[in-house]
Amino acid sequence: MTQFRTVKSSQVVLKELMIPSYSNFGGKVHGGVILSLMDKIAYTAAASHSRQYCVTASVDSVNFVNPVEVGELVTLMASVNYVGRSSMEVGIKVYSEDFKHGINKHTNTSYFTMVAIDEHTRKPATVPGLILEEDIEVQRFIWGKFRKRFKGEYREQFKALHHDLDITSETENLRDENCQISL
């Protein structure tokens, strides 16, 4: 296996026309359709980089900043931004294009963590490192490193909070929240 691969070797573009069967009751494209396309392109980028089967380990927040309409062309762009030992962060940007009105919209950006899997042991497999050839690739790698670190810190803090949480006092703090306790 190659020890290092370029970011460009994992870059993928996927375009798909949004058809009526993708719509929800509001006439917009289901968010789940977009998420499925994002998962597909994340897999493609990670598998292209690692040259191995990959699984989705986590997805950072997905905020839909603009709706996608039926009839628009959705373009997803992805590349591996950061690699660990067996994991890869894949950055994904999604745009939609309204042909009729000539409008391009950024709909969302997200980061998927993909893990390479050894086909024989079914355990996480080592992935090649990244060759960073442009300033933006260096920046994305640094941001990916921080996202990984902060996700780990968040998990630890939440675990500690879960262990130490005083439910009785926190229940008292719910008076000004939009809930009604009926025990």
HELIX and SHEET records of a PDB file:
HELIX    1   1 LYS A    8  SER A   10  5                                   3    
HELIX    2   2 PRO A   20  TYR A   22  5                                   3    
HELIX    3   3 GLY A   31  SER A   50  1                                  20    
HELIX    4   4 ASP A  135  ASP A  164  1                                  30    
HELIX    5   5 ILE A  167  GLU A  172  1                                   6    
HELIX    6   6 ASN A  173  ASP A  176  5                                   4    
SHEET    1   A 2 PHE A   4  THR A   6  0                                        
SHEET    2   A 2 GLY A 129  ILE A 131  1                                        
SHEET    1   B 5 VAL A  12  LEU A  17  0                                        
SHEET    2   B 5 LEU A  73  VAL A  83 -1                                        
SHEET    3   B 5 SER A  87  ASP A  98 -1                                        
SHEET    4   B 5 ILE A 103  ILE A 117 -1                                        
SHEET    5   B 5 TYR A  53  VAL A  59 -1                                        
END                                                                             
